[in-house]
Amino acid sequence: PDDHVVLWFNNEEDGVDVKWRHWESLLERPKDSIEANVPKAKAEIESLIGDIKRVRLIDKPGMSINDVYSYIKKYDGKIGLIVFDQLWKVRGFEKSSTTDVDRQQKMFGWARELAKQYCPVMTSHQLKGDAEGVAFPDMSMLYGSTTAIQGEADVIIMLGNKNEMGFEDLRHISIAKVKGAYGPYVDP
């Protein structure tokens, strides 16, 4: 909805770089083209998504689940999407977990509960080393998981690449899991 925001929790790379990627993706052109006329770019973005501040980029390395809850409270009832880049790096459940896999299972379960209570949740996640050079990695190649992450997700989209001459710049997309999507904002 127009009066809702996207909470984008960034703990992976510099927030300025992430913001530029948002703009490049929305406008479908490179940064140097956007920098040539920033006011025009902002106007174009606002014509696409409304207020440019609808995407709230929270750039905080070492963020915790308590940080996430504070933003959910701040925008209570007005959140249309929560994005984590990278969920497994959010601090939480360390004291109640016996292994990193156990902690990740709890973390992804927690994110699923956020989705049930507030709005859809998306996260990016890394692949293990055995996915290097695999065009279509399978779900077993998700970093730090056996079946925990896979079980909590409704949809898993995998990106892969080949390490062969001529394929270095290509990415391969597969939909590894689709459980179904429901709710008031889903077009069946």
C-alpha positions as semicolon CSV with decimal commas, in nm:
position;residue;x (nm);y (nm);z (nm)
1;P;0,000;0,000;0,000
2;D;0,107;0,358;-0,069
3;D;0,124;0,448;0,300
4;H;0,347;0,150;0,393
5;V;0,728;0,132;0,400
6;V;0,985;-0,133;0,319
7;L;1,228;-0,199;0,605
8;W;1,555;-0,304;0,443
9;F;1,796;-0,429;0,710
10;N;2,146;-0,417;0,569
11;N;2,440;-0,570;0,752
12;E;2,637;-0,704;0,457
13;E;2,800;-0,412;0,276
14;D;2,812;-0,035;0,282
15;G;2,462;0,113;0,282
16;V;2,553;0,379;0,026
17;D;2,642;0,104;-0,223
18;V;2,315;-0,076;-0,151
19;K;2,118;0,245;-0,208
20;W;2,289;0,294;-0,543
21;R;2,198;-0,064;-0,640
22;H;1,836;0,008;-0,550
23;W;1,838;0,311;-0,776
24;E;2,016;0,130;-1,059
25;S;1,763;-0,153;-1,042
26;L;1,460;0,073;-1,030
27;L;1,581;0,292;-1,315
28;E;1,745;0,011;-1,513
29;R;2,059;0,208;-1,582
30;P;2,409;0,241;-1,437
31;K;2,519;0,469;-1,156
32;D;2,712;0,711;-1,378
33;S;2,398;0,779;-1,581
34;I;2,200;0,846;-1,262
35;E;2,473;1,069;-1,116
36;A;2,456;1,286;-1,426
37;N;2,115;1,415;-1,310
38;V;2,027;1,307;-0,955
39;P;1,717;1,530;-0,920
40;K;1,572;1,379;-1,237
41;A;1,652;1,027;-1,107
42;K;1,477;1,098;-0,776
43;A;1,171;1,225;-0,963
44;E;1,166;0,910;-1,178
45;I;1,195;0,688;-0,871
46;E;0,909;0,873;-0,702
47;S;0,696;0,825;-1,014
48;L;0,761;0,450;-0,982
49;I;0,725;0,391;-0,606
50;G;0,586;0,711;-0,458
51;D;0,784;0,876;-0,179
52;I;1,152;0,793;-0,220
53;K;1,169;0,741;0,158
54;R;0,932;0,442;0,137
55;V;1,235;0,215;0,130
56;R;1,394;0,260;0,472
57;L;1,751;0,135;0,452
58;I;1,871;0,047;0,801
59;D;2,247;0,010;0,765
60;K;2,382;-0,142;1,084
61;P;2,654;-0,405;1,106
62;G;2,602;-0,623;1,411
63;M;2,230;-0,556;1,434
64;S;2,022;-0,771;1,665
65;I;1,665;-0,893;1,676
66;N;1,602;-0,616;1,932
67;D;1,707;-0,358;1,672
68;V;1,463;-0,513;1,426
69;Y;1,179;-0,500;1,679
70;S;1,250;-0,133;1,750
71;Y;1,196;-0,049;1,380
72;I;0,887;-0,268;1,359
73;K;0,748;-0,077;1,657
74;K;0,843;0,258;1,501
75;Y;0,649;0,178;1,181
76;D;0,383;-0,038;1,346
77;G;0,103;-0,125;1,108
78;K;0,268;0,056;0,817
79;I;0,521;-0,203;0,696
80;G;0,463;-0,370;0,359
81;L;0,785;-0,572;0,339
82;I;1,087;-0,658;0,552
83;V;1,416;-0,738;0,378
84;F;1,726;-0,883;0,546
85;D;2,063;-0,877;0,377
86;Q;2,185;-1,119;0,546
87;L;1,947;-1,271;0,804
88;W;2,205;-1,516;0,938
89;K;2,422;-1,221;1,045
90;V;2,151;-1,069;1,266
91;R;2,241;-1,131;1,631
92;G;1,996;-1,339;1,829
93;F;1,945;-1,684;1,981
94;E;2,317;-1,731;2,056
95;K;2,254;-1,821;2,423
96;S;1,975;-2,068;2,347
97;S;2,152;-2,245;2,059
98;T;2,394;-2,535;2,073
99;T;2,531;-2,497;1,717
100;D;2,530;-2,242;1,437
101;V;2,282;-2,460;1,246
102;D;2,055;-2,459;1,552
103;R;2,085;-2,079;1,577
104;Q;2,003;-2,036;1,209
105;Q;1,700;-2,261;1,243
106;K;1,574;-2,041;1,524
107;M;1,657;-1,724;1,332
108;F;1,470;-1,833;1,019
109;G;1,180;-1,955;1,233
110;W;1,173;-1,612;1,396
111;A;1,164;-1,446;1,051
112;R;0,874;-1,672;0,952
113;E;0,686;-1,555;1,262
114;L;0,753;-1,193;1,164
115;A;0,598;-1,271;0,826
116;K;0,291;-1,419;0,991
117;Q;0,249;-1,128;1,228
118;Y;0,350;-0,823;1,023
119;C;0,422;-0,859;0,652
120;P;0,620;-1,063;0,398
121;V;0,988;-1,117;0,482
122;M;1,264;-1,164;0,225
123;T;1,625;-1,248;0,289
124;S;1,933;-1,306;0,083
125;H;2,154;-1,592;0,190
126;Q;2,489;-1,726;0,085
127;L;2,577;-2,063;-0,064
128;K;2,845;-2,302;0,059
129;G;3,170;-2,348;-0,129
130;D;3,045;-2,660;-0,308
131;A;2,806;-2,436;-0,505
132;E;3,097;-2,258;-0,673
133;G;3,066;-2,300;-1,048
134;V;2,725;-2,470;-1,027
135;A;2,472;-2,316;-1,265
136;F;2,170;-2,446;-1,077
137;P;2,263;-2,513;-0,712
138;D;2,022;-2,715;-0,504
139;M;1,886;-2,627;-0,160
140;S;2,139;-2,848;0,019
141;M;2,404;-2,593;-0,083
142;L;2,267;-2,316;0,141
143;Y;2,533;-2,199;0,384
144;G;2,505;-2,321;0,742
145;S;2,194;-2,531;0,705
146;T;2,088;-2,889;0,675
147;T;1,712;-2,850;0,631
148;A;1,633;-2,566;0,873
149;I;1,632;-2,274;0,632
150;Q;1,465;-2,473;0,358
151;G;1,185;-2,578;0,592
152;E;1,103;-2,224;0,701
153;A;1,097;-2,070;0,353
154;D;0,788;-2,054;0,133
155;V;0,994;-1,968;-0,175
156;I;1,362;-2,021;-0,248
157;I;1,518;-1,866;-0,556
158;M;1,873;-1,981;-0,627
159;L;2,136;-1,796;-0,831
160;G;2,427;-1,988;-0,977
161;N;2,711;-1,942;-1,221
162;K;2,947;-2,147;-1,433
163;N;3,322;-2,105;-1,411
164;E;3,369;-2,173;-1,779
165;M;3,515;-1,948;-2,046
166;G;3,241;-1,730;-2,189
167;F;3,001;-1,787;-1,895
168;E;3,178;-1,581;-1,626
169;D;2,929;-1,293;-1,640
170;L;2,611;-1,502;-1,667
171;R;2,390;-1,592;-1,374
172;H;2,145;-1,879;-1,375
173;I;1,818;-1,854;-1,185
174;S;1,613;-2,143;-1,054
175;I;1,316;-2,163;-0,825
176;A;1,414;-2,440;-0,588
177;K;1,101;-2,425;-0,371
178;V;0,752;-2,280;-0,396
179;K;0,524;-2,364;-0,109
180;G;0,259;-2,111;-0,199
181;A;0,185;-1,752;-0,117
182;Y;-0,125;-1,621;0,054
183;G;-0,258;-1,303;0,202
184;P;-0,433;-0,979;0,113
185;Y;-0,151;-0,855;-0,115
186;V;-0,107;-1,176;-0,316
187;D;-0,262;-1,216;-0,658
188;P;-0,333;-1,589;-0,686
